[in-house]
Amino acid sequence: VSSLSYGNKLINVFNGLFTSAVATTLYPTLNTMIINKDEEKLKKIVSQTIVAMGLLVIPISFLAVYFRTEIVTIVFARGKFNKDSIAITSMTFLGYLVGMFFVGIKEFINKVFYSYGDTKIIMNVSIICIIINIILNFILINYFNVSGLALATSIASIIYFVIAIVLLNKKNSIDFKKVVIGIFKTILISLGAILIVYIIDINITITNLVLNVIVLSLVFLFFYIIGIKFFRFQEIITISNYIKMMLKNKKIKQ
């Protein structure tokens, strides 16, 4: 139970940095577009936002998967939190990381449906995914112990995402092809960058744990940015605009 709690806390930290803030910031804009029946603009902003969130969250997921033990050690390893606790929590953290992007994007997708007033669709899809989650809990806990519960949550979130974007596509509120290709490219770039990190990691030894994570994360970031430029992601501009919007809203609240 403790390892599930610790793993979930780490996931919430990563997701809370961007996805929740963007979902809240864009909600009034989505409402306005739907009221004005501006379907093309809505379709564009929903698609760009999902891809933009992927560009930020997916690479973090890959890095966190690679450094899961180091992250848990740095954050929690003290007192009675021994090597066994680190091992269990790291595996649970890994289970959650599989679906980190899909858990984070869920809030934004829900906001889109809320803007339409389709709370019934969200409820029905949620019930289906809860049932799937429960079934997977019983199955995966036999193979992966407590981390199987975290993995079940991730798989259910992925299924929720797939169903949701299919339904949004039927509403003509999303560019399905653009979203799928954008996420696929992001995963591909992240995978390439993490492979380079792995090659460097096994050939160069940095004894300081924190320094090792920082240096290799910067290496990952360098090659990830090169990959983004190679594929010419326009969503970089979208990310920049959202950060400005969030900072502006924060200043207004203060």
Backbone bond lengths (Angstrom), bond angles and torsions (degrees), N, CA, C in turn:
res aa  C-N    CA-C-N  psi(-1)  N-CA   C-N-CA  omega(-1)  CA-C   N-CA-C  phi
1 V - - - 1.470 - - 1.524 110.50 -
2 S 1.318 116.17 -42.12 1.470 120.44 179.68 1.521 111.43 -64.17
3 S 1.345 116.15 -41.90 1.468 119.45 -179.19 1.522 110.77 -64.89
4 L 1.333 117.97 -36.10 1.461 121.82 176.22 1.524 110.17 -63.98
5 S 1.318 115.59 -41.41 1.464 121.09 179.82 1.523 111.22 -65.13
6 Y 1.349 117.10 -46.67 1.463 121.36 -179.87 1.528 111.06 -63.89
7 G 1.337 116.87 -44.51 1.460 121.13 179.63 1.510 112.11 -62.49
8 N 1.323 115.79 -40.58 1.467 121.28 179.65 1.524 111.53 -66.91
9 K 1.340 116.08 -37.08 1.469 120.26 178.35 1.528 111.02 -61.85
10 L 1.330 116.62 -42.34 1.464 120.96 179.59 1.530 110.99 -64.00
11 I 1.332 116.65 -41.75 1.461 121.39 179.17 1.524 110.54 -63.22
12 N 1.323 116.75 -42.64 1.463 121.32 -179.68 1.521 112.04 -63.83
13 V 1.322 116.34 -33.86 1.470 120.37 177.22 1.522 109.97 -62.81
14 F 1.343 116.86 -48.47 1.461 121.25 -178.50 1.530 111.53 -65.50
15 N 1.329 117.45 -45.31 1.457 120.91 -178.01 1.527 112.20 -69.58
16 G 1.326 115.97 -36.09 1.453 120.22 -177.88 1.520 113.92 -67.89
17 L 1.324 116.31 -18.15 1.462 120.05 -179.08 1.522 112.31 -64.24
18 F 1.337 117.43 -31.37 1.458 118.89 -173.41 1.527 114.40 -139.05
19 T 1.327 118.13 -52.37 1.467 120.89 -169.18 1.527 113.56 -60.49
20 S 1.319 117.14 -46.28 1.471 120.30 -178.87 1.523 111.24 -64.69
21 A 1.329 115.46 -41.06 1.466 120.22 -179.09 1.527 111.47 -65.32
22 V 1.332 116.93 -42.25 1.472 121.57 179.51 1.522 110.47 -64.86
23 A 1.336 116.85 -44.38 1.466 121.54 -179.16 1.529 110.66 -58.44
24 T 1.325 116.20 -44.60 1.465 121.46 179.92 1.522 111.46 -67.50
25 T 1.335 116.49 -41.42 1.463 121.98 -178.23 1.527 112.26 -65.40
26 L 1.332 116.76 -39.13 1.463 121.16 -174.85 1.526 114.48 -85.11
27 Y 1.314 117.34 -13.91 1.463 120.46 -174.98 1.533 113.64 -54.03
28 P 1.337 119.60 -48.89 1.473 119.67 178.40 1.535 112.11 -61.15
29 T 1.344 116.55 -37.47 1.463 121.03 179.61 1.523 110.74 -64.25
30 L 1.317 117.36 -42.63 1.468 122.01 178.68 1.523 110.42 -62.55
31 N 1.315 116.99 -42.40 1.463 121.75 178.01 1.519 111.81 -58.57
32 T 1.341 114.72 -45.47 1.466 120.69 -178.90 1.525 111.46 -62.96
33 M 1.317 117.00 -43.40 1.472 121.37 -179.74 1.529 111.83 -63.21
34 I 1.322 116.15 -40.59 1.463 120.62 -179.38 1.531 110.61 -69.59
35 I 1.329 116.93 -40.55 1.470 121.19 177.42 1.528 110.61 -62.37
36 N 1.351 115.58 -40.80 1.476 120.90 -179.49 1.532 112.92 -82.77
37 K 1.350 115.61 -0.88 1.470 122.23 -179.43 1.536 112.38 55.99
38 D 1.322 114.60 38.05 1.469 120.90 178.07 1.531 108.48 -89.17
39 E 1.332 115.80 74.81 1.464 121.34 -171.83 1.526 113.89 -65.18
40 E 1.317 116.46 -41.51 1.471 119.66 -177.18 1.522 111.64 -65.17
41 K 1.330 115.50 -42.03 1.467 119.77 179.85 1.524 110.25 -67.90
42 L 1.339 115.73 -38.95 1.467 120.69 177.61 1.523 110.54 -62.88
43 K 1.317 115.94 -45.82 1.459 122.30 179.71 1.527 110.61 -58.68
44 K 1.319 115.89 -41.65 1.457 121.44 -178.64 1.528 111.61 -67.21
45 I 1.340 116.20 -46.91 1.466 119.75 -175.02 1.535 111.21 -70.80
46 V 1.346 117.76 -36.57 1.465 120.81 178.16 1.528 110.24 -65.07
47 S 1.335 116.18 -45.68 1.468 121.25 -179.23 1.521 111.10 -64.64
48 Q 1.336 116.50 -45.92 1.469 121.00 -179.45 1.522 111.25 -63.38
49 T 1.328 116.65 -38.26 1.462 120.60 -178.62 1.528 111.44 -66.79
50 I 1.331 117.46 -43.22 1.464 120.96 179.43 1.525 110.59 -63.30
51 V 1.332 116.75 -44.36 1.469 120.75 179.28 1.532 110.29 -66.45
52 A 1.339 116.41 -40.91 1.468 121.04 -179.80 1.528 111.05 -63.55
53 M 1.336 116.43 -41.94 1.470 120.06 177.24 1.528 110.44 -63.87
54 G 1.331 115.33 -38.16 1.461 120.03 176.35 1.510 111.91 -61.24
55 L 1.339 116.59 -40.88 1.467 121.64 179.61 1.522 112.04 -61.48
56 L 1.325 116.18 -29.15 1.467 119.92 179.95 1.533 112.98 -91.20
57 V 1.325 116.75 -44.54 1.464 120.76 -171.50 1.531 112.99 -83.43
58 I 1.334 118.29 -40.32 1.473 121.03 -176.93 1.532 112.34 -60.11
59 P 1.344 119.84 -47.61 1.475 118.19 177.71 1.525 112.91 -62.59
60 I 1.335 116.84 -34.54 1.463 120.51 176.28 1.525 109.58 -62.76
61 S 1.344 115.87 -38.82 1.472 120.82 178.09 1.521 110.93 -60.78
62 F 1.330 116.81 -45.63 1.465 121.00 -179.52 1.528 110.87 -63.05
63 L 1.323 116.13 -44.39 1.464 120.19 178.84 1.531 110.96 -63.37
64 A 1.333 115.54 -43.53 1.463 119.92 -178.79 1.526 111.54 -65.98
65 V 1.346 116.71 -35.77 1.464 120.29 176.18 1.526 109.54 -62.48
66 Y 1.326 116.18 -45.56 1.468 120.61 -178.03 1.530 111.74 -66.13
67 F 1.332 116.11 -39.84 1.468 121.01 -176.79 1.532 112.33 -104.92
68 R 1.325 117.00 25.36 1.468 119.50 -174.56 1.529 112.49 -57.83
69 T 1.337 116.93 -43.61 1.469 120.25 -178.75 1.519 110.53 -67.67
70 E 1.337 115.97 -41.54 1.466 120.49 179.27 1.527 111.22 -64.11
71 I 1.326 117.01 -41.57 1.470 121.08 -179.45 1.525 110.15 -63.70
72 V 1.320 116.82 -47.34 1.470 121.02 179.67 1.532 110.19 -62.50
73 T 1.326 116.48 -39.99 1.466 121.26 179.46 1.528 111.14 -63.04
74 I 1.340 115.61 -48.01 1.464 120.98 -178.25 1.529 111.55 -63.84
75 V 1.324 116.90 -42.04 1.469 121.35 -174.35 1.529 112.77 -80.51
76 F 1.352 118.29 -40.88 1.461 120.76 -169.49 1.529 116.53 -115.97
77 A 1.324 118.87 -18.64 1.478 120.82 -171.40 1.526 112.73 -69.78
78 R 1.309 114.42 92.16 1.468 121.17 175.72 1.531 109.07 -164.11
79 G 1.316 117.08 154.97 1.458 120.87 179.43 1.520 112.53 62.53
80 K 1.333 116.50 -125.93 1.464 122.11 -178.38 1.528 113.11 -83.01
81 F 1.319 116.47 -0.61 1.471 120.41 178.99 1.531 107.76 -80.45
82 N 1.338 116.27 88.30 1.464 121.89 -173.19 1.534 112.73 -93.58
83 K 1.324 116.75 -167.09 1.468 122.02 -177.56 1.528 112.42 -61.87
84 D 1.334 116.50 -38.44 1.467 120.00 178.27 1.527 111.00 -64.53
85 S 1.319 115.92 -40.72 1.472 121.04 178.35 1.530 110.11 -64.03
86 I 1.337 116.13 -40.84 1.464 120.99 178.87 1.528 110.54 -62.82
87 A 1.330 116.45 -44.25 1.471 121.54 -178.42 1.528 111.44 -62.94
88 I 1.335 116.91 -45.73 1.465 121.35 -178.46 1.525 111.04 -67.02
89 T 1.344 116.27 -46.08 1.464 121.07 -178.92 1.526 111.21 -65.94
90 S 1.327 117.25 -36.59 1.469 121.46 178.79 1.524 111.16 -62.66
91 M 1.319 116.74 -41.87 1.472 121.09 178.89 1.533 111.01 -68.87
92 T 1.321 116.04 -37.73 1.467 119.87 177.27 1.530 110.19 -66.82
93 F 1.321 115.27 -42.17 1.466 121.89 176.53 1.529 110.06 -58.42
94 L 1.331 116.54 -41.94 1.459 122.29 178.17 1.532 110.82 -60.36
95 G 1.325 116.08 -42.13 1.462 120.37 178.78 1.512 112.16 -59.87
96 Y 1.327 116.45 -41.96 1.462 121.23 178.32 1.534 111.72 -70.13
97 L 1.328 116.41 -36.09 1.465 121.20 -176.71 1.528 112.91 -63.66
98 V 1.325 116.73 -29.98 1.471 121.09 179.14 1.536 110.57 -54.68
99 G 1.327 115.91 -37.01 1.469 119.20 -177.84 1.517 114.21 -113.83
100 M 1.334 117.85 19.95 1.462 120.46 -174.55 1.530 112.83 -56.73
101 F 1.317 116.80 -47.13 1.469 120.60 180.00 1.525 110.58 -62.09
102 F 1.324 116.93 -42.43 1.464 121.88 -175.17 1.524 111.37 -72.00
103 V 1.326 116.70 -31.78 1.465 120.71 174.65 1.526 109.45 -68.60
104 G 1.331 116.38 -42.39 1.461 121.32 -178.81 1.512 113.27 -67.80
105 I 1.327 116.62 -42.40 1.469 121.02 -175.83 1.526 111.57 -72.53
106 K 1.331 116.53 -17.83 1.463 121.50 -178.70 1.522 111.67 -56.84
107 E 1.334 116.74 -40.43 1.464 120.54 -177.99 1.527 110.97 -63.94
108 F 1.336 116.81 -41.25 1.456 120.44 179.34 1.535 110.73 -66.24
109 I 1.332 116.61 -45.05 1.467 120.75 179.70 1.525 110.46 -60.94
110 N 1.328 116.54 -39.63 1.466 120.34 177.25 1.526 111.40 -61.00
111 K 1.350 116.07 -38.37 1.459 120.72 178.76 1.526 111.08 -62.45
112 V 1.337 116.67 -36.73 1.465 120.66 178.50 1.527 109.48 -63.21
113 F 1.331 116.81 -45.86 1.468 120.68 179.14 1.531 110.89 -66.35
114 Y 1.340 116.84 -38.36 1.461 120.38 177.25 1.532 110.67 -60.74
115 S 1.328 115.48 -37.72 1.465 120.18 179.41 1.527 111.31 -62.38
116 Y 1.329 116.06 -32.60 1.460 121.53 176.20 1.537 111.98 -80.08
117 G 1.327 115.72 -15.73 1.452 120.30 -175.49 1.515 112.53 82.40
118 D 1.345 116.20 15.88 1.470 121.94 -177.37 1.530 111.67 -91.98
119 T 1.316 116.24 62.10 1.467 119.64 179.85 1.532 111.52 -71.55
120 K 1.349 115.98 -25.58 1.466 120.59 -179.63 1.528 111.19 -66.03
121 I 1.354 116.11 -38.64 1.469 120.45 178.77 1.522 110.41 -63.38
122 I 1.329 116.05 -45.40 1.466 120.91 179.52 1.524 110.28 -60.05
123 M 1.341 116.00 -42.95 1.462 120.58 -179.28 1.528 110.95 -62.92
124 N 1.322 116.77 -45.29 1.470 121.11 -178.37 1.528 111.84 -64.40
125 V 1.340 115.98 -44.93 1.471 120.59 179.45 1.522 110.03 -65.49
126 S 1.321 116.26 -39.05 1.469 120.95 179.34 1.524 111.12 -63.63
127 I 1.335 116.51 -42.43 1.478 120.76 179.36 1.525 110.22 -62.18
128 I 1.341 116.16 -43.93 1.474 120.92 178.68 1.531 110.30 -58.76
129 C 1.327 115.99 -45.97 1.473 120.81 -177.48 1.523 112.17 -70.51
130 I 1.329 117.37 -32.23 1.474 120.62 175.96 1.526 109.99 -64.74
131 I 1.338 116.04 -43.30 1.472 120.76 177.96 1.533 110.64 -61.84
132 I 1.353 115.45 -44.18 1.470 120.64 178.02 1.526 110.13 -61.66
133 N 1.332 115.72 -41.29 1.467 121.16 179.65 1.528 111.10 -60.94
134 I 1.326 116.40 -45.07 1.468 120.97 -179.32 1.530 110.87 -63.06
135 I 1.333 116.11 -44.48 1.472 120.60 179.43 1.527 110.35 -62.19
136 L 1.333 116.13 -44.64 1.466 120.54 179.39 1.525 111.90 -65.60
137 N 1.327 116.86 -32.51 1.470 120.39 176.69 1.527 110.99 -56.89
138 F 1.324 115.43 -47.87 1.469 120.69 -179.05 1.529 112.10 -66.44
139 I 1.342 115.74 -33.81 1.467 119.59 -178.29 1.529 111.43 -78.07
140 L 1.341 116.57 -52.11 1.466 121.31 -171.44 1.527 114.09 -74.38
141 I 1.328 117.43 -25.88 1.471 118.94 179.53 1.537 110.89 -64.85
142 N 1.334 116.61 -25.73 1.472 120.74 177.62 1.521 112.50 -71.74
143 Y 1.345 116.75 -25.00 1.462 121.29 -177.35 1.534 112.72 -101.84
144 F 1.335 116.82 -34.88 1.470 120.49 -173.84 1.531 113.71 -121.72
145 N 1.340 116.81 10.73 1.470 121.21 -178.41 1.521 111.00 56.90
146 V 1.330 117.68 -138.33 1.469 120.61 -174.20 1.527 112.44 -66.07
147 S 1.339 117.87 -30.43 1.463 120.03 178.92 1.533 111.22 -66.34
148 G 1.353 116.63 -20.28 1.457 120.87 176.53 1.518 111.85 -64.23
149 L 1.345 117.18 -30.93 1.467 121.47 177.35 1.525 110.59 -66.86
150 A 1.334 115.68 -40.36 1.469 120.51 177.89 1.528 110.27 -67.25
151 L 1.326 116.39 -41.39 1.461 121.71 179.01 1.524 110.92 -64.13
152 A 1.322 116.82 -38.05 1.469 121.55 177.57 1.530 110.75 -61.10
153 T 1.324 116.16 -41.65 1.465 121.31 177.55 1.528 110.85 -61.82
154 S 1.327 116.33 -41.74 1.463 121.43 179.88 1.531 111.24 -64.82
155 I 1.325 116.74 -45.57 1.468 120.86 -179.14 1.530 110.31 -63.52
156 A 1.336 116.59 -41.55 1.466 120.81 178.23 1.533 110.69 -62.47
157 S 1.333 116.68 -36.92 1.469 121.52 178.68 1.525 111.12 -68.02
158 I 1.331 116.67 -38.02 1.464 121.04 177.21 1.529 109.86 -64.24
159 I 1.320 116.75 -43.37 1.473 121.39 178.25 1.526 110.10 -62.84
160 Y 1.328 116.56 -41.74 1.472 121.46 177.66 1.530 109.97 -58.42
161 F 1.320 116.03 -45.50 1.466 121.46 -179.34 1.530 111.20 -61.01
162 V 1.325 116.80 -46.51 1.467 121.56 -179.02 1.526 110.72 -61.26
163 I 1.335 116.93 -47.46 1.472 120.88 179.43 1.518 110.43 -61.97
164 A 1.336 116.24 -43.45 1.466 121.37 -176.67 1.530 112.54 -63.53
165 I 1.342 117.31 -44.98 1.474 118.19 -177.91 1.532 110.81 -72.43
166 V 1.328 117.32 -27.63 1.477 119.84 174.20 1.531 109.52 -65.67
167 L 1.340 116.90 -42.84 1.462 121.31 178.50 1.526 111.78 -66.81
168 L 1.337 116.48 -39.07 1.467 120.58 177.08 1.523 110.86 -65.96
169 N 1.326 115.89 -35.89 1.470 120.74 177.33 1.530 110.88 -63.53
170 K 1.336 116.78 -37.20 1.466 120.96 177.51 1.524 111.29 -66.04
171 K 1.353 115.60 -30.27 1.461 120.52 177.28 1.531 111.90 -81.62
172 N 1.337 115.32 -3.68 1.470 122.14 -175.42 1.534 110.65 61.38
173 S 1.345 114.95 36.40 1.468 120.81 -178.30 1.519 111.84 -106.98
174 I 1.329 116.67 8.93 1.453 120.07 -177.93 1.529 109.68 -154.58
175 D 1.318 115.25 144.17 1.465 120.55 173.05 1.525 106.80 -88.75
176 F 1.327 116.06 91.64 1.466 122.24 -172.41 1.519 112.02 -55.00
177 K 1.330 116.10 -47.28 1.467 121.34 -177.71 1.524 111.40 -62.65
178 K 1.330 116.10 -42.85 1.464 121.06 -179.32 1.528 111.48 -62.88
179 V 1.334 116.10 -41.55 1.461 121.07 -179.24 1.530 111.29 -66.40
180 V 1.333 116.31 -48.09 1.466 121.13 -178.82 1.524 111.23 -62.36
181 I 1.333 116.83 -46.07 1.477 120.82 179.87 1.521 110.54 -65.62
182 G 1.348 116.72 -40.57 1.466 121.22 -179.87 1.520 112.21 -62.10
183 I 1.336 116.64 -44.81 1.462 121.06 178.88 1.530 110.96 -66.92
184 F 1.353 115.81 -40.94 1.469 120.12 178.97 1.530 110.86 -61.33
185 K 1.324 117.49 -44.78 1.469 121.54 179.23 1.527 111.17 -63.28
186 T 1.332 115.94 -40.05 1.469 120.73 179.89 1.518 110.92 -63.65
187 I 1.335 116.51 -43.09 1.465 121.19 177.23 1.527 110.12 -62.96
188 L 1.321 116.26 -41.67 1.471 121.65 -179.60 1.528 111.24 -62.72
189 I 1.323 116.62 -45.49 1.469 121.57 179.31 1.530 110.24 -64.24
190 S 1.331 116.21 -44.56 1.467 121.30 -179.77 1.517 111.09 -62.39
191 L 1.330 116.06 -40.82 1.460 121.06 179.08 1.533 111.01 -63.77
192 G 1.329 116.47 -42.86 1.467 121.05 178.03 1.515 111.71 -62.84
193 A 1.347 116.38 -43.58 1.466 121.20 -178.83 1.529 111.30 -66.10
194 I 1.339 116.74 -38.85 1.468 119.45 -178.40 1.526 110.86 -72.71
195 L 1.321 118.24 -29.47 1.467 121.39 175.58 1.528 110.65 -66.23
196 I 1.328 116.33 -38.55 1.470 120.57 176.67 1.526 109.91 -65.34
197 V 1.336 115.99 -41.75 1.473 120.80 176.99 1.526 110.48 -59.93
198 Y 1.318 116.80 -42.83 1.470 121.94 179.48 1.530 110.97 -61.23
199 I 1.332 116.76 -45.32 1.476 121.49 -179.56 1.532 110.60 -61.07
200 I 1.330 115.37 -43.26 1.478 120.12 179.25 1.527 110.21 -67.78
201 D 1.325 115.92 -40.67 1.466 121.64 -176.46 1.531 112.43 -62.16
202 I 1.344 116.75 -39.56 1.472 119.47 -177.43 1.534 112.33 -79.92
203 N 1.321 116.34 -12.06 1.470 119.94 -179.03 1.524 113.84 -106.25
204 I 1.323 116.09 -20.57 1.466 120.42 -179.55 1.527 108.72 -124.60
205 T 1.313 117.60 128.05 1.465 122.15 -177.68 1.524 110.85 -106.59
206 I 1.340 115.42 122.95 1.469 121.89 173.63 1.525 106.25 -115.99
207 T 1.310 116.02 113.77 1.474 121.17 -172.07 1.531 113.08 -68.11
208 N 1.323 117.07 -34.76 1.467 120.29 -179.49 1.531 109.90 -74.29
209 L 1.322 116.49 120.52 1.459 122.49 -174.17 1.528 112.75 -59.88
210 V 1.315 116.39 -49.36 1.470 121.44 -178.35 1.520 110.83 -64.33
211 L 1.332 116.45 -45.09 1.460 121.38 -179.76 1.530 110.83 -62.51
212 N 1.322 115.82 -38.79 1.469 121.11 179.29 1.528 110.69 -61.53
213 V 1.326 116.35 -45.08 1.471 121.49 179.37 1.530 110.33 -63.94
214 I 1.319 116.78 -44.19 1.471 121.01 -178.33 1.522 111.62 -63.88
215 V 1.322 116.65 -48.87 1.468 121.38 -177.58 1.531 111.02 -61.97
216 L 1.322 116.48 -48.83 1.466 120.18 -178.01 1.533 111.55 -68.99
217 S 1.323 116.98 -30.21 1.473 120.39 176.35 1.524 110.36 -67.39
218 L 1.331 116.43 -37.96 1.468 120.99 177.42 1.533 110.94 -67.09
219 V 1.332 115.77 -36.97 1.471 120.54 175.73 1.526 109.54 -62.66
220 F 1.324 115.34 -45.77 1.468 121.00 177.73 1.517 110.37 -58.09
221 L 1.337 116.54 -47.74 1.461 122.04 -178.86 1.522 111.44 -59.42
222 F 1.328 116.53 -42.06 1.477 121.94 -179.85 1.528 111.08 -58.87
223 F 1.316 116.38 -50.94 1.471 120.17 -177.70 1.534 111.64 -73.69
224 Y 1.321 116.30 -28.36 1.467 119.66 177.16 1.535 110.16 -67.14
225 I 1.308 116.80 -42.88 1.471 121.53 178.22 1.526 110.58 -63.01
226 I 1.325 116.44 -40.40 1.477 120.55 176.62 1.533 109.78 -59.42
227 G 1.334 116.11 -42.87 1.467 121.40 179.36 1.517 112.01 -63.22
228 I 1.335 116.69 -41.46 1.467 121.27 179.05 1.527 110.53 -63.60
229 K 1.328 115.86 -42.28 1.463 119.80 179.01 1.529 111.31 -66.28
230 F 1.332 116.35 -36.86 1.460 121.17 179.66 1.533 110.66 -62.61
231 F 1.339 116.19 -42.96 1.467 120.51 -179.63 1.532 112.83 -85.50
232 R 1.332 116.16 -4.36 1.473 122.32 175.23 1.529 112.62 55.21
233 F 1.308 115.91 57.13 1.464 121.08 177.33 1.526 109.97 -70.94
234 Q 1.322 116.58 118.58 1.460 121.57 177.00 1.536 111.34 -76.18
235 E 1.323 115.83 -16.75 1.463 120.48 -176.83 1.529 113.06 -68.13
236 I 1.329 117.00 -10.73 1.474 120.23 175.20 1.527 109.72 -59.82
237 I 1.317 116.09 -38.77 1.471 121.24 177.04 1.524 109.46 -64.97
238 T 1.340 116.07 -40.06 1.472 121.45 178.58 1.519 110.55 -60.50
239 I 1.330 116.45 -45.04 1.466 121.35 178.97 1.526 110.72 -59.68
240 S 1.321 115.58 -45.30 1.469 121.19 179.30 1.530 111.15 -59.63
241 N 1.327 115.87 -43.33 1.474 120.62 -179.82 1.521 111.61 -65.10
242 Y 1.345 116.82 -39.65 1.458 120.81 -179.40 1.528 111.24 -67.52
243 I 1.319 116.40 -39.01 1.468 120.44 177.91 1.526 110.06 -62.42
244 K 1.338 116.36 -41.93 1.471 120.86 177.36 1.523 111.09 -62.94
245 M 1.348 116.26 -41.80 1.468 120.98 178.83 1.519 111.39 -62.45
246 M 1.343 115.93 -43.56 1.464 120.16 -178.66 1.528 111.61 -66.13
247 L 1.326 116.25 -41.33 1.466 121.01 178.21 1.533 110.98 -64.98
248 K 1.333 116.13 -38.00 1.455 121.54 178.97 1.529 110.26 -65.86
249 N 1.337 116.63 -44.81 1.468 121.44 178.33 1.515 111.91 -63.06
250 K 1.344 116.19 -36.47 1.464 121.37 179.38 1.518 110.44 -65.69
251 K 1.339 116.32 -41.02 1.469 120.78 -179.94 1.530 110.64 -66.40
252 I 1.360 115.50 -38.56 1.481 119.90 179.90 1.528 110.11 -64.27
253 K 1.352 117.15 -42.30 1.464 121.95 179.52 1.519 111.28 -64.09
254 Q 1.357 116.71 -36.80 1.463 120.89 179.61 1.528 111.19 -69.47
